[in-house]
Amino acid sequence: MIQTSINSIKENLSLCSKSIKELSLSESPDVSFESKEFKRKQLEILLIGGHIDVETFSGGDLTTSFLRSSEDNNFGHVAIINLKKIGCDYNEVTFESEISVLDSHKKEKSVCNKCISTRKKEADLSKGMINQFTCWRRGQTSQKFGFLLKYELESRHDNLEIKHKNTLCSREMISSFFRNRVMFSRTKKESKNFMAITIDINLEGESESNNVSELNELLPQQMLVSKNMPLNLSSNSNQSAREHKEKIPEFVKSILQRVHDEWQLDGPSRNSTGITNIFLIKNGDKSIDGSTFENMLQSFSNRINVHFDSYELGDLSKNTTDDLSVSNLSSGSSRLCILLDTIVDLTGGENVGK
Amino acid sequence: MSFVKGSISPWIVKIRDKIESSYTEIKVGRILICLLSLILTSMVVVTQSMINPFSSISAITLVILVTICVFVGHYYSVNFCQEMKWRIFVIYVPIFTSIFLLVLATNNLVTESVFFNLLGHAVIVQISILSGICSGEAVSAKWFGNMLYNKRINSQLSSKKIAYLYWAENGDAKFVRPDDVAPRWNGSKNYVSVIIDDKTIPFHYLTPVRIDGDKITSGVVTVTQLFDKLPINYKKPLSVFRDSISRADIRQSWINFVQNTIVSNPQSIGVHNSKIPAKSQRIVVGGSTKIISWKHPELDWSVACDTIFGTNPDKSVFHSVLMTKNSSGTVLPAERNFISIANLDENELNSKVVALRSYFSLFVMLFQEISSKAMVRSEISKECIKSLSNWYKSIQSGNLLTEFSKLEHFSNLNSIEDFTNFTDWEQKFNDSVIDPISSFVSLYNRLRISLENHDIPIDLSSGVREIIYKIHTDVVSSNARTPYSAKPIESSTRFGNRRQIGLNRRGALLSGIFKMYFIESLLSIGLGGEI
């Protein structure tokens, strides 16, 4: 069952990634005029058949002189655009660093990879900061490539599984799901500037049955009998509920690991780093038992070097509540929010047709 | 009163139609007899009567009258001979006049000079017209062909396994045995016609075909050989029949091209060679399935429209090749047959018909471009045909056209006349082949902006967006694959976009442009021309 759940997430992530790759050939990730103009020129170059090999392309001395130029209208080629011109706010990069946009796309020693590793903690849901980046690659100010995949954790037939509820994204992305009728029918238009997965964990029912179970175990020990408490109250179901509860951390951990791997390997960019942040949003005291689950999330986050934090629903800012659609989170439920690296490629088309 | 009017009117209409549509053949010999009898009786009157009816006619009047009447008789010789409505003037009136003259010559009851003056003029008019008729075309040429064709050619066709393939205006086909028809040259309409099922139809609706089991091939060569075997002096009388057979063959080649090749086997258009018969295709003739093998059309579409079909090249292709009298505002039964779904609502039918007509016009234009002397245009057209034929199949079988039909203006029956016609496609081709990049980008942007600016149902806008992204990806990926054995190209600094676009990419760009233009046109019709 876990494999089915993982496949479902993997398939949907793959669809999103493919969609972003296709859209990024023509759609601008940023709202600025320069970014749109850059995309327009790039579209023409792509149509002509312009193709660059990111790893081996070298513009020579000529590119260096362009990178030094402070003119704003040189958006013809990624090799001659200074990284600062596409809104890079990474404090270790300056205009004089003469790093081109093309350099940032290289697999090894990319400044974009360094940037994400040092700035993961900047995401803060209490302040409404989900996507803190301002550059064209990660900022996603046009909100055309952002999405929110919403899942729900369910226990069914002695097993745990996650069910895809719906997806929120831009109309451009909805269009790219047109052929996949299942995904298309479950997608709603709501533009996002981040890429995330949420998993609702509602264990209220489980929790209640566990209380009864504890009481049921306690009474015989004290030689007490209650008419209101049947002796053989669905001992099997209690057993099963307890088992489910115990399984949750491991189940979620497997999913997190697969999501991380999938986005790293098949993300929309060659520089995709997988998961960047994990947040647990809890609503009320009856929420999932913190210690075990949170410990697992913390240890997993530490292992893959991402930022983890836990919030009460009331602590979130209004913007975050709306963005993550957590306002309708039922009492006693928790929502696991997995933020993915929002980086996209600006080189355009090198993977198309391969 | 209205009852009488109601019961008589149909009869009057029927008789009028009968007179107008039917034709007769008054042999020139009969007209000659009438003329001679008129001359003879006039001479009798001149010699026997007390008053000479021609004496009061002035020389100038006589010259003018004779010149005009001889000219009219000569020029309309064939019409006077073949049309029922003129029989009264060329046969009965001269007979009556002759009898009247004889009576006058033998009986001197009438002595008024005015009467003789009028009679003299009438006789001069009749003699002049009849002389003109006898000197005109009716004496020799085309109508002599009727007899020649039926006796010397039509009667031999059955023995040579030739039958006529009658492709009706509604798109249905059936065989007609040569012995069952007698083609006749119709002077009033100036074409050879034939009566089938009590309907007079042009003879070029019937194509001679050789039937060999289930296989049908053109029988024109055999019929032409029969023409060639006849003595050379029969050539002129038979010219109209030969022309009809040739027109029928051209019509058939276009019908086969449109109704069969474009629909069932569009890829074969890319290997266009007018000398080689196209791949065999199945057709339904009179309820049974046959295999037809026919050459692709040789004539240009515009020339064929002008000389064969007598229509505008921008008319619906189907309407033109079937030579139907129905306007483009009506959906032909043959068009319905292509839309396989039986119970379509009117909107859906309209959107599908518009798409079908646009597709036919596009393919006729591309077919014409294949024959172009410019190699680049020809190769690009082949690329486009390959790409577009598969694409249209997916459009036709998918839900997109149904989604388009939900747009408001497809409820209007006139919308089916707004399809993208031959000239539109030709213009698009001419514009795009010069600068495909600019055309592609501008169309691409226009389509995306119109999707954003109009309130279009989500399923339709998503479908269209998906198509345009796919088109874009197809263009970008064309030629993107490098052969494994190829030597890696050294990276060099090249920031400009002045590059030579290869034929493959040009073809991909042009097909993308046509696809987007196709979608844009449908969108524009559905939105009432707002984009």
Interface residues (C-beta under 8 A of the other chain):
Chain A: E22 L23 L25 S26 R40 L43 E44 I45 L46 L47 I48 G49 G50 H51 I52 D53 T56 F57 S58 G59 G60 L62 T63 G76 H77 A79 I80 R171 E172 I174 S175 S176 F177 F178 R179 F184 K189 G349 V352 G353 K354
Chain B: P436 I437 F440 V441 Y444 I458 S461 S462 G463 V464 R465 E466 Y469 H472 T473 V475 V476 S477 S478 N479 A480 R481 S491 T493 F495 G496 N497 R499 I501 G502 R505 L509
